[in-house]
Amino acid sequence: QVQLVESGGGLVQTGGSPRLSCAASGRTLSSMHMAWFRQAPGQEREFVAAIHWNDINTYYADSVKGRFTISRDNAKNTVYLQMNSLKPEDTAVYYCAAAAIHYYTSTPRSYDYWGQGTQVTVSS
């Protein structure tokens, strides 16, 4: 099993640049994909970004491309989401997820492990 814990959320102003962290514990496979999703009240869970532990490639939703950056620290088993130029529409609960797969996917069902989520609220 894998435990995921997000942190770094909170209330920020439009244009802010917080960084979210996802600390993984337990058995972490080198083949695992890590991803960030977000969900606003009454809306579907939305893919944000993904990265593989051993791949250099990253993947982003069009809505955050150019503003958000996903990165990792393998030694710390931690994935980060650097968020820049925040907009009110970015307000959501942000979830860290892990999938024991070797291919990229943006489908929530493909991810086996989820964190509890961290609230990001962008003031307008």
N, C-alpha and C positions, 0 to 999 in steps of 0.2 A: 504494500500500500504506500501511497504518496500523500503527504500532507502539505497543503499549500496555504500560506498566510500572506495576505496583501497588507500593505501599509502605505502611507503617504498621501492619502486622500484628505479632503477637508474643504473648507470654503475658500475660494480664490476669486480674484477679480478677472474680468475679461482681459485677455492678453497675458495672463499669468503663465508661469512655466514650472509647475510642480513635477516631481518625479515620483512615480509609483514603484514600489518594490514588491516582489513576490518571492518569498523564501520557501524553498522546498526542503522537506525532510523525509526521512524514510528511504526507501529504495528508489533511486533515481537512475534511470537507464540512459545511456549515452545516445540511444536512438530516439529518445522522446522529443516530441514537438511540444513547445510551450507557446501559449497564446494568451492574448488579452481580449476579453469580450466586455461589452457594456450593455446595460439594460436600464432604460428609463421607465417610470411607472406607466403601465398600460401599453407598453411597446414590446416587441420581440427582442430577444437577446441578439445583439449585433456584434459581428466580428470586428475587431479593431486591428490587431497585428499578430504576427506569429514568427517564431524563430526556432531553429533546431539547435540542439546542443553542439552538434558537430558540423553544422553547415554554416557557411558564411552568408547565405541568402536570407533575406527578410521579406515579409509580405505585409501589405497594409491595405486597409479599406480605403476606397477613394476619398471618403469623407475626412480622413486624417492624414493622408499622404502629403508629405512635405511639412507637416506640423509635428507629428509624433515620431519618436524613434524608439524601437525596441532593441534591447541589448541584453547581454548575459555576462555573468561572472561564474564560470564553471567551478572554480575552486570553492566558491561560497554557495553554490547551488541556488543562485539568485538570478531572477530575471527582472529587468527594469523597463519601465515605460516613461520616457521623457516626453512630456507634453508641453508644447509651445503654442503661443498664440491662441490660448483657449477662448472658446466662444460659449455663450449661454447654452447652445444646442449640444455642447459636450457634457452637460450635466447628466449624470447617470451613476449607477452603481457599477464599478469596474471590477471584473472578475478575472482572476488568473486561472488558467486551465492547462492541463497536461494530457497528452495523448501518447500512448505507447505505439506509435506508428512511425513509418519511415517516409511518409509522403505528406506534403502540405495539404491541409484542408481548413476551410473556414466554417464547417458545419459543427454546431455545438454538440450534436449527438455523437460525433466522432471522438470527443474528449472524455476521458475516463475519470479524471480527478479535477476537482474545483475547490477554490478557496471560498471563504465566506463573503468576500466582496468588500470593497472600500468605497465609500460615498465620495464623489467629487461633485461639488456644487459650484457653478460658475455664476457669479453675480452679474446681472445685466445693468 
